[in-house]
Amino acid sequence: MTIEEYLDELLARSTGPAGEVRRLLVETEAHLRDAADAEVAAGLDPAAAQQRAIERFGSPRAVARAAHRARRPFVVVALAVAGVRMAAVGLVAVGLSALLARLLAVFAGTAFVYGLPAGAAVPAGSCAHWLVAQPAATSCARAASLENADDTLLFRVGGAVLGLLVLAVAWALLRRRPRAATPDYVPAMGLTLFGVAGVVLLLGAYWNFYVPGLWGRGLWLVAGAAALAVAAGYGTALAHRLRPV
């Protein structure tokens, strides 16, 4: 087996990000060339020198498996970092959807975005609570819509900010650890996760139009649109990685 044949087999057996595989091949070739040159200097012919260098270095299968085992902890950290990023993007999308819902309410009305399900039976205690919390409201339905609008903004934006603070701490801790490059399948994961979430949320909005029963039709619309926008971003990143050089 020549060094070129050895590198071809090592390439076929190697897995992982392209940059790391390329680095493994470059380092392996440099080592084998140096070892073969040393054997030639010791008196062997070039073909025998390459074979001796390969025998001492190890089979392509053994080298590929050793590189994979050595990379495994770094891949775990890289996936954790990618997960933190994905969670942060999701939290930002949640916060932005709350702000977009407020904007949509200006044009479509508070009842459309935050209102009670059509025909919903409201307990008297809940109605009284909403009217106390929203003294400017002239009806129970109006009070429910205004209360839902305030709660949505508070919980979504506040939850997003709190979540981002927690993720910032996790990010700072993970940044101290060495890690491999972000796996190529992470954009595909983001595209799938946010794409499915966006479709489910839009189906909820559709369901609310024709089979009333959910709070706030507009909330489902803006949440679905935000999730699909994030999915589109991950789709662009995936297309960029799959694009031939």
HELIX and SHEET records of a PDB file:
HELIX    1   1 ILE A    3  ARG A   13  1                                  11    
HELIX    2   2 ALA A   18  ALA A   41  1                                  24    
HELIX    3   3 PRO A   46  PHE A   57  1                                  12    
HELIX    4   4 PRO A   60  ALA A  108  1                                  49    
HELIX    5   5 THR A  110  TYR A  114  1                                   5    
HELIX    6   6 ALA A  124  ALA A  133  1                                  10    
HELIX    7   7 CYS A  140  ARG A  175  1                                  36    
HELIX    8   8 VAL A  186  TYR A  210  1                                  25    
HELIX    9   9 ARG A  217  LEU A  242  1                                  26    
END                                                                             
